[in-house]
Amino acid sequence: MKSSTAFPTFRPALRPLVAMMAALPLMAGLAFAQEKSHTPAELKYQAGGSPLAAEAMHQNINPKAPPMTKAEFDAAKQIYFQRCAGCHGVLRKGATGKALTPDITLEKGTDYLKVFIAYGSPAGMPNWGTSGDLSEKEVDLMARYIQQEPPTPPEFGMKEMLATWKDIIPVAKRPTKKMNNYNIANIFSTTLRDSGEVALIDGDTKKIINIVKTGYAVHISRISASGRYLYVIGRDARLNLIDLWMEKPDNVAEIKIGLEARSVETSKYKGFEDKFAVAGSYWPPQYVMMEGDSLKPLKIVSTRGMTVDNEYHPEPRVASIVASHYRPEFVINAKETGKIMMVNYADLNNLKVTTLDAAKFLHDGGFDSTGRYFLVAANASNKIAVVDTKEDKMAAIVDVGKTPHPGRGANFVHPKFGPVWATSHLGDESISMIGTDPIKHKAQAWKVVDTVKGQGGGSLFIKTHPKSKNLWVDTPLHPDAKISQSVAVFDIDHFEKGFVTLPIGEWSGLGEGAKRIVQPEYNQAGNEVWFSVWSAKDKESAIVIVDDKTRKLKAVIRDPKLITPTGKFNVNNTQHDVY
C-alpha cells in the first residue's frame, strides 16, 4: 500500500477526530488492529480482490448501526470484498486480521472507525484514506458498513454445481490416442491472470499452442496421473478440464464448484489414475469430489468446524490439496482451522477422513524428495507443518521465518546437512532449509538446519531441480521496483557466497510497466528456468527463459496474447512432483 505524509483531503475533515484519537489509550487502537505487524508485501498479498464482490447479498439492517441506503450498502460491500475480506474474512469473523463484527465495531463508533480506516495502525492496518486508496466519502461509508450485520454470500451446492457443469466433449467422443506431435511432457500451462485464460506453451519450440478460456486468475494447474488431462481452477471457482491429446488442446469440460476457490488435484494412486478430481473452495468452505475425466460432481463435504484452538469457525477456506502416493487419499488443508484432512476416496459413499491438528493458517506446500512427507506453510503462525502420508500422522511442526510462502518449495541435497526442503517468506528476507531425511540424517530431520538471506520480503516462489545446482528465489511483492524486477540465485554447494542477482525485467526488453518477476519453473530436461515478467493488464508482459547452467539469457517470449502471465506449470514436473 502506498503511503503519504500530506493529507490535503483528510486534514480539515479529520483533524478533530485525530485529536480525539490522541486522547484514547494506545492499546485500545492496537487491540482493534491486527494481532501482529505486517510488512507491505504481506498486506499487498492479503488484500487481493475477491470474486464475491459481484455477488448479490441480503442487507440485514442493524437498528443500532448508522443508517445506510441500499446503494451505499452495495457500494461498501464491493469495497470490502475487493480490499478487506482477504484479511478479515468473508463473514468478518477475522482471519489474519481482527474480527469486524457489530459487537466490536458498534462499541467503537463511527468517528473512531473513520480515523482508524483513514490512518491505519502501527500493527499493520493499512492507511486506506491517507494513502489515497479510499476517498473521504468511502472512508465514511466503510466505517458505517462494518457496524452493519455482515452479509452472507449464497451457498453453492449440488444443484448449483450441476447447473454450471458442461460436458463439452464427452469422453466417448474424445481421441483414443494422442492426435498431435507436441512433446506433452514439456508443455507449460501459463496463467494469464487478468484475461481469464491459460496459455499452453510448447517448451521445445517456445511457441504458443493455444490460448484457452478459463476462470479468472487461474491459481494453479494440475496434471492427471496419465499426463493426458490438465486441470486449471480460477479464483472465481471455475474449473476447466483440458485434453492434451487433442490436435489442438482445449477445454473438454468445465464446472463452477463455488463462488471463490484456489485448489484442485487429481487421483494418482495406482488403480485410481484419472478416476477422480477434487477441488476446494474459499466460499462456500467445502470441497467437492468429481469424475476425473468429466468433472461431473459426485460429493460435497463442508469444512466448517473447530479450529486447532477449539473454537468454532464458520468459513475455513480450503487451501492446498495434494494426492498421496501411498494410498487412495487426498491431503486437504483448511486454512483458518489449521486442520489437515487425509481424505480416503476408495469409497465415496463412505469417505474415511483422518484429521490432523497442525497450525493456522494453512496455505501452500509440497512433498519432500521421496514423496512421502508433505510440508505445508501455516503462514500466519510462521510455521511449516510436516505430514507423514505413509503413516497418516504429523511428523513435526517447524518454526521458520515470517509468513512462509513456498509455493511447492524446493528439494535439494545440502552440502553439510543432507536432503532438505526450503521455503522463502513474504515477511522477511530469509530462506529456511528443513532437513527431510529421518533415516540417514536423523539429527537434522524436521529442523531448520540452515538459513540464508535473500533480497528481502515479498517472495512467493522458490525453485530448484534434481539436475541443478541453483536455487532460484523471486520477490515480486517487494516495494522496491529494482528488486521486484529481478531474481536471486544461489549456488546450492556454496551458500556462504551469498546470491547473485539477475535483471530478468531488463532482459525482457519491455518498456513501461511493473515488470514483476514471479514463479521460476523448470522445463522437463531441467536445463532451463522460465520466469514470468508480470505487468499490468494494459502493459506488455513476457516470459524470460534462462540457461540454468550458465545463468545467461536464453530466450524471451513476447506476444500480445500474454496478458499478465503469472504461474507456469510444466506438465512433467507438475505430474511427478518435481521441485
Residue pairs with C-beta under 8 A, 6 or more apart in sequence:
1 40
1 43
1 44
1 47
1 126
1 127
1 128
1 131
1 133
2 131
2 132
2 133
3 127
3 130
3 131
4 130
4 131
4 132
7 14
7 129
7 130
9 135
9 136
10 118
10 129
10 130
10 136
10 139
13 136
14 114
14 115
14 118
14 119
14 129
14 136
17 111
17 112
17 114
17 115
18 115
18 119
20 111
20 112
20 115
21 29
21 112
21 115
21 119
24 112
29 116
29 121
30 121
30 122
30 123
32 98
32 104
32 108
32 116
32 121
33 98
33 116
33 121
33 122
33 123
33 124
33 125
34 87
34 96
34 97
34 98
34 121
34 123
34 124
34 125
35 98
35 123
36 123
36 124
37 122
37 123
37 124
38 46
38 96
38 123
38 124
38 427
39 402
39 403
39 426
39 427
39 428
39 457
39 458
40 458
40 477
40 479
41 426
41 427
41 457
41 458
41 477
41 478
41 479
42 124
42 402
42 403
42 426
42 427
42 457
43 87
43 124
43 126
44 458
44 477
45 405
45 426
45 460
45 477
46 86
46 87
46 96
46 97
47 83
47 84
47 86
47 87
47 126
48 86
49 81
49 82
49 83
50 81
50 82
50 85
50 86
50 90
50 235
50 260
50 282
51 216
51 235
51 236
51 237
51 259
51 260
52 81
52 85
52 90
52 153
52 259
52 260
52 283
53 77
53 78
53 80
53 81
53 82
54 78
55 153
55 154
55 259
56 154
57 77
57 151
57 152
57 153
57 154
58 151
58 152
59 68
59 70
59 73
59 74
59 148
59 151
60 148
60 149
60 151
61 68
61 148
61 149
62 102
62 106
62 147
62 148
62 149
64 102
64 106
64 147
65 102
65 106
65 144
65 147
65 148
65 149
66 110
66 144
66 147
67 144
68 76
68 141
68 144
68 145
68 148
72 141
72 144
72 145
73 145
73 148
75 141
76 141
76 142
76 144
76 145
77 145
77 151
79 134
79 138
79 141
79 142
79 145
80 142
80 145
80 146
81 90
83 128
83 133
84 97
84 100
84 142
86 95
86 96
87 95
87 96
87 97
88 94
88 95
88 97
88 98
88 99
88 100
89 95
89 97
89 99
89 315
89 336
90 150
90 153
90 282
90 283
90 315
91 150
91 152
91 314
91 315
92 99
92 100
92 101
92 146
92 150
93 99
93 101
93 313
93 314
93 315
94 100
95 335
95 336
95 361
96 361
96 380
97 125
98 104
100 146
100 150
101 150
102 146
102 147
102 148
102 149
105 113
105 146
105 147
106 147
108 116
110 140
110 143
110 144
110 147
113 142
113 143
113 146
113 147
114 129
114 139
114 140
114 143
116 125
117 128
117 129
117 134
117 139
117 142
117 143
118 127
118 128
118 129
118 130
118 134
118 136
118 139
119 127
119 129
119 130
120 126
120 127
120 128
120 130
126 133
128 134
128 139
128 142
129 135
129 136
129 139
134 142
153 259
153 283
153 284
154 259
155 284
156 237
156 256
156 257
156 258
156 259
156 281
156 283
156 284
157 300
158 297
158 300
160 256
161 255
161 256
161 257
161 288
161 297
161 300
162 297
164 254
164 255
164 256
165 253
165 254
165 255
165 295
165 296
165 297
166 253
166 254
166 255
167 253
167 294
167 295
167 296
168 251
168 252
168 253
168 254
169 243
169 252
169 253
170 294
171 293
171 294
174 243
174 245
174 246
174 252
175 243
175 245
175 246
175 247
177 245
178 184
178 245
179 245
179 246
179 247
180 245
180 246
180 247
180 248
180 249
182 202
182 209
182 244
182 249
183 202
183 203
183 204
183 524
184 227
184 228
184 244
184 571
185 227
185 524
185 571
185 572
185 575
186 202
186 203
186 204
186 523
186 524
186 525
186 570
186 571
186 572
187 200
187 201
187 202
187 203
187 209
187 244
187 249
187 570
187 571
188 199
188 200
188 201
188 203
188 521
188 523
188 530
188 568
188 569
188 570
188 571
189 198
189 199
189 200
189 221
189 230
189 232
189 242
189 568
189 569
189 571
189 574
190 198
190 199
190 200
190 201
190 532
190 543
190 562
190 565
190 567
190 568
190 569
191 198
191 217
191 218
191 219
191 221
191 232
191 565
191 566
191 567
191 568
192 198
192 199
192 211
192 218
192 561
192 562
192 563
192 564
192 565
193 217
193 218
193 534
193 563
193 564
193 565
193 566
194 216
194 217
194 537
194 563
194 564
195 537
195 563
195 564
196 213
196 214
196 215
196 216
196 217
196 218
196 234
197 211
197 212
197 213
197 214
197 218
197 563
198 211
198 212
198 214
198 218
198 221
198 232
198 242
199 208
199 210
199 211
199 212
199 561
199 562
199 565
200 208
200 209
200 210
200 211
200 212
200 242
200 249
201 207
201 208
201 209
201 543
201 557
201 568
202 208
202 209
203 523
203 524
203 528
203 570
206 545
206 555
206 557
208 557
208 559
208 561
208 562
209 248
209 249
210 248
210 249
210 250
211 561
212 232
212 240
212 242
212 249
212 250
212 251
213 240
213 251
214 232
214 234
214 238
214 240
214 251
215 232
215 233
215 234
215 235
215 236
215 237
215 238
215 239
215 240
215 256
216 234
216 235
216 236
216 238
217 234
217 235
217 236
218 232
218 233
218 234
218 235
218 567
219 233
219 234
219 235
219 261
219 262
219 263
219 567
220 232
220 233
220 262
220 263
220 264
220 567
220 569
221 230
221 231
221 232
221 567
221 569
221 574
222 230
222 231
222 232
222 264
222 265
222 266
222 569
222 574
223 229
223 230
223 231
223 266
223 569
223 571
223 574
223 575
224 230
224 231
224 266
224 273
224 274
224 292
224 575
225 266
225 267
225 268
225 272
225 273
225 274
225 575
226 273
226 274
227 244
227 571
227 572
227 575
228 243
228 244
228 245
228 274
229 241
229 242
229 243
229 244
229 266
229 274
229 292
229 293
230 241
230 242
230 244
230 249
230 571
231 239
231 240
231 241
231 242
231 264
231 265
231 266
231 277
232 239
232 240
232 242
232 264
233 239
233 240
233 257
233 261
233 262
233 263
233 264
233 279
234 261
235 260
235 261
235 262
236 256
236 259
236 260
236 261
237 256
237 257
237 258
237 259
237 260
237 261
237 279
237 281
237 282
238 254
238 255
238 256
239 254
239 255
239 256
239 257
239 261
239 264
239 277
239 279
239 295
240 251
240 253
240 254
241 251
241 252
241 253
241 254
241 277
241 293
241 294
241 295
242 249
242 250
242 251
242 252
243 249
243 250
243 252
244 571
246 252
253 293
253 294
253 295
254 295
255 290
255 295
255 297
257 279
257 281
257 288
257 290
257 297
258 281
258 282
258 283
258 284
258 286
258 288
259 281
259 283
259 284
260 281
260 282
260 283
261 279
261 280
261 281
261 282
261 318
262 280
262 281
262 282
262 317
262 318
262 319
263 279
263 280
263 318
263 319
263 320
263 321
264 277
264 278
264 279
264 280
264 321
265 277
265 278
265 279
265 321
265 322
265 323
265 330
266 274
266 276
266 277
266 278
266 292
266 323
267 273
267 274
267 275
267 276
267 277
267 278
267 292
267 323
267 328
267 330
267 345
268 323
268 324
268 325
269 323
269 324
269 325
269 326
269 327
269 328
269 329
271 328
272 328
272 345
272 346
274 292
274 293
275 291
275 292
276 289
276 290
276 291
276 292
276 298
276 345
276 348
277 289
277 290
277 291
277 292
277 295
278 287
278 288
278 289
278 290
278 321
278 330
278 332
278 343
278 345
279 287
279 288
279 290
279 321
280 286
280 287
280 288
280 303
280 317
280 318
280 319
280 321
280 332
281 287
281 288
281 317
281 318
282 315
282 317
282 318
283 315
283 317
284 302
285 302
285 303
285 304
285 314
285 315
285 316
285 317
285 318
285 334
286 300
286 301
286 302
286 303
286 318
287 300
287 301
287 303
287 318
287 321
287 332
287 343
288 297
288 298
288 299
288 300
288 301
289 297
289 298
289 299
289 300
289 301
289 345
289 348
290 296
290 297
290 298
291 298
298 348
299 348
299 351
301 343
301 351
303 316
303 317
303 318
303 332
303 334
303 337
303 339
303 341
304 312
304 313
304 314
304 315
304 316
305 312
305 313
305 316
305 337
305 339
306 312
306 313
306 337
307 313
307 316
307 336
307 337
307 338
307 339
307 360
308 337
308 338
308 339
308 357
308 358
308 359
308 360
309 338
309 360
313 336
313 337
315 336
316 334
316 335
316 336
316 337
316 339
317 334
317 335
317 336
318 332
318 333
318 334
318 335
319 333
319 334
319 335
319 361
319 362
319 363
319 364
319 376
320 333
320 362
320 363
320 364
320 365
320 376
321 330
321 331
321 332
321 333
322 330
322 331
322 365
322 366
322 367
322 374
322 577
323 329
323 330
323 331
324 330
324 331
324 342
324 389
325 371
325 372
325 389
326 372
326 389
326 390
327 344
327 346
328 344
328 345
328 346
329 342
329 343
329 344
329 345
329 389
329 392
330 342
330 343
330 345
331 340
331 341
331 342
331 343
331 374
331 387
331 389
332 340
332 341
332 342
332 343
333 339
333 340
333 341
333 358
333 362
333 363
333 365
333 376
334 340
334 341
334 362
335 360
335 361
335 362
335 363
336 360
336 361
337 360
338 357
338 358
338 359
338 360
338 361
338 362
338 378
338 381
339 355
339 356
339 357
339 358
339 362
340 355
340 356
340 357
340 358
340 362
340 376
340 385
340 387
340 394
341 353
341 354
341 355
341 356
342 353
342 354
342 355
342 356
342 387
342 389
342 392
343 351
343 352
343 353
344 351
344 352
344 353
344 354
345 351
346 352
354 392
356 387
356 392
356 393
356 394
357 394
358 376
358 378
358 385
358 387
358 394
358 397
359 378
359 381
359 383
359 385
359 397
360 378
360 380
360 381
361 378
361 379
361 380
361 381
362 376
362 377
362 378
362 385
363 376
363 377
363 378
363 379
363 405
364 376
364 377
364 405
364 406
364 407
364 408
365 374
365 375
365 376
365 377
365 384
365 385
365 406
365 408
365 409
366 374
366 375
366 406
366 407
366 408
366 409
366 421
366 577
366 579
367 373
367 374
367 375
367 408
367 411
367 577
368 374
368 375
368 411
368 419
368 421
368 436
369 411
369 419
369 421
369 436
369 466
370 436
371 577
372 388
372 389
372 390
373 386
373 387
373 388
373 389
373 395
373 436
374 386
374 387
374 389
375 384
375 385
375 386
375 387
375 406
375 409
375 421
375 423
375 434
375 436
376 384
376 385
376 387
377 383
377 384
377 404
377 405
377 406
377 423
378 384
378 385
378 397
379 403
379 404
379 405
379 426
380 403
382 399
382 400
382 401
382 402
382 403
382 404
382 427
383 397
383 398
383 399
383 400
383 404
384 397
384 398
384 400
384 404
384 406
384 423
384 432
384 434
385 394
385 396
385 397
385 398
386 394
386 395
386 396
386 397
386 398
386 434
386 446
387 393
387 394
387 395
388 394
388 395
395 438
395 446
396 445
396 446
398 434
398 446
398 447
398 448
399 448
400 423
400 425
400 430
400 432
400 434
400 448
401 423
401 425
401 427
401 428
401 430
401 432
401 451
402 425
402 426
402 427
402 428
402 430
402 457
403 425
403 426
403 427
403 428
403 457
404 423
404 424
404 425
404 426
404 432
405 423
405 424
405 425
405 426
405 459
405 460
405 461
406 422
406 423
406 424
406 461
406 462
407 460
407 461
407 462
407 463
407 519
407 579
408 577
408 579
409 421
409 422
409 423
409 462
409 579
410 421
410 422
410 423
410 462
410 463
410 464
410 471
410 579
411 419
411 420
411 421
411 422
411 436
411 464
411 466
411 579
412 419
412 420
412 422
412 464
412 466
412 471
412 492
413 419
413 420
413 492
414 420
414 433
414 435
414 449
414 450
414 492
415 492
415 493
415 494
416 449
416 450
417 433
417 435
417 441
417 444
417 449
417 450
418 435
418 437
418 440
418 441
418 444
419 435
419 436
419 437
419 441
420 433
420 434
420 435
420 436
420 449
420 450
421 433
421 434
421 436
422 431
422 432
422 433
422 434
422 462
422 471
423 431
423 432
423 434
423 462
424 430
424 431
424 454
424 459
424 460
424 461
424 462
424 473
425 431
425 432
425 457
425 459
426 457
426 458
426 459
426 460
426 477
427 457
428 456
428 457
429 453
429 454
429 455
429 456
429 457
430 451
430 452
430 453
430 454
431 451
431 452
431 453
431 454
431 462
431 471
431 473
431 490
432 448
432 451
433 448
433 449
433 450
433 451
433 452
434 446
434 447
434 448
434 449
435 441
435 444
435 445
435 446
435 447
435 449
436 445
436 446
437 444
437 445
438 445
438 446
450 495
452 490
452 495
452 498
452 499
453 498
454 473
454 475
454 488
454 499
455 473
455 475
455 478
455 483
455 486
455 488
455 499
455 501
456 475
456 478
456 480
456 483
457 475
457 477
457 478
458 475
458 476
458 477
458 478
458 479
458 483
458 484
459 473
459 474
459 475
459 476
459 477
460 474
460 476
460 477
460 518
460 519
461 473
461 474
461 518
461 519
461 520
462 471
462 472
462 473
462 474
462 520
463 471
463 472
463 519
463 520
463 521
463 522
463 529
463 579
464 470
464 471
464 472
464 492
464 579
465 522
465 526
465 548
465 573
465 578
465 579
466 526
466 578
467 525
467 526
467 527
468 492
468 522
468 526
468 548
469 491
469 492
469 493
470 489
470 490
470 491
470 492
470 529
470 548
470 551
471 489
471 490
471 492
472 487
472 488
472 489
472 520
472 529
473 487
473 488
473 489
473 490
473 499
474 487
474 517
474 518
474 519
474 520
474 531
475 483
475 484
475 486
475 487
475 488
475 517
476 484
476 516
476 517
476 518
476 534
477 484
477 516
478 484
481 514
481 515
484 514
484 515
484 516
484 517
485 503
485 504
485 505
485 506
485 514
485 515
485 516
485 517
486 501
486 502
486 503
486 504
486 505
486 517
487 501
487 502
487 504
487 517
487 520
487 531
488 499
488 500
488 501
488 502
489 499
489 500
489 501
489 502
489 551
490 498
490 499
490 500
491 497
500 551
502 546
502 551
504 517
504 531
504 533
504 544
504 546
505 515
505 516
505 517
505 533
507 544
507 553
507 556
508 515
508 533
508 542
508 544
508 556
508 558
509 542
509 556
509 558
510 533
510 535
510 539
510 540
510 541
510 542
510 558
511 540
512 539
513 535
513 536
513 539
513 540
513 541
514 534
514 535
514 536
514 539
515 533
515 534
515 535
516 533
516 534
516 535
517 531
517 532
517 533
517 534
517 544
518 531
518 532
518 534
518 566
518 567
519 531
519 532
519 566
519 567
519 568
520 529
520 530
520 531
521 529
521 530
521 568
521 569
521 570
521 573
522 528
522 529
522 530
522 548
522 570
522 573
522 578
523 530
523 570
524 570
524 571
524 572
524 573
526 548
527 547
527 548
527 549
528 545
528 546
528 547
528 548
528 554
529 545
529 546
529 548
530 543
530 544
530 545
530 546
530 568
530 570
531 543
531 544
531 545
531 546
532 541
532 543
532 565
532 566
532 567
532 568
533 541
533 542
533 543
533 544
533 565
534 541
534 564
534 565
534 566
535 541
535 564
536 564
537 563
537 564
540 558
540 560
541 562
541 563
541 564
541 565
542 556
542 557
542 558
542 562
542 565
543 556
543 557
543 562
543 565
543 568
544 553
544 555
544 556
544 557
545 553
545 554
545 555
545 556
545 557
546 552
546 553
546 554
547 553
547 554
572 578
573 579
